[in-house]
Amino acid sequence: MASDSRSVRDATAPRSSGGCVCVGITNSGLNADKRGVAVELARRVQTAVGAPVCLVGADPTDRDVERHLPHLEATDGDYTRTELSRGTHTLRISFLRRHQLCAITMSDRTVVHEVLPDLRDRFRYIVIDGPSRVGNGVGIAHVLLQHLDFLIVTTGSSAGELARARAYVDLLARTAAASHVVVRAVISGHRNESGLSEPQLEQRIGTLPTIGWLPRLWGRTAGHRATEELDGAFRPLVDWIVSRGNPGHVTQRRIAIVAAAWPS
């Protein structure tokens, strides 16, 4: 592991041109439904596109990316840490060369406004662990929406959780600032945890723009079978993001451009 104080501009220059797909992960309330989703999704998007992906921790309450970063660094083994000061705030950046991830944590909406446009110029795919109820409230939750292309709303499967998710998705549909964002729901947990009959569950899920089911990601036992289960569960999300972002996935030229920007 190396550490330096280079700026994010120096560490990723030159800029790459073209579009960027920025995906936010949120939930409809203060719960653990989205915990681990951004990290696991970023890793699988990177595998699918074969190019570096930016993973952003922008939830100053739960700090899920920060929680996972020591494990990501330990399993990478060839990473560089750096810090970038923006006024009174500090960005913590970790370049994970083997995972081909750039993990950045930020905790202030001013930093979000300043940094995300620059990241969109440099990465084809950005996955952001956002606060609860992105688009509502104050701070990062209030400003993040304008920087997103896709928003994934995670929710549990009980009647109350699904109702809250539906109310939040409906609110986003009426929000002018969200008109450019494609919103999808992901159910967290197993069907038998819902407390609903199968017809009741299907009826409630049918009111949401659901794209998939994920097992709960905290407290899981690692292993080959667990990894295969996660790969299968995440596949619909990854295919949706990659195909919507770039129907041809990534061109060899794009891979070469971003690879050239990767710190050596």
Secondary structure, 3 states (H helix, E strand, C coil): CEEECCCHHHHHCCCCCCCCEEEEEEECCCCCCCCCHHHHHHHHHHHHHCCCEEEEECCCCCCHHHHHHHHHHHHHCCEEEEEEEECCEEEEEEEECCCCEEEEECCCHHHHHHHHHHHHHHCCEEEEECCCCCCCCCCHHHHHHHHCCEEEEEECCCHHHHHHHHHHHHHHHCCHHHCCCEEEEEEECCHHHCCCCHHHHHHHHCCCCEEEEECCCCCCCCCHHHHHHHHHHHHHHHHHHHHHHCCCCCCHHHHHHHHHHCCC
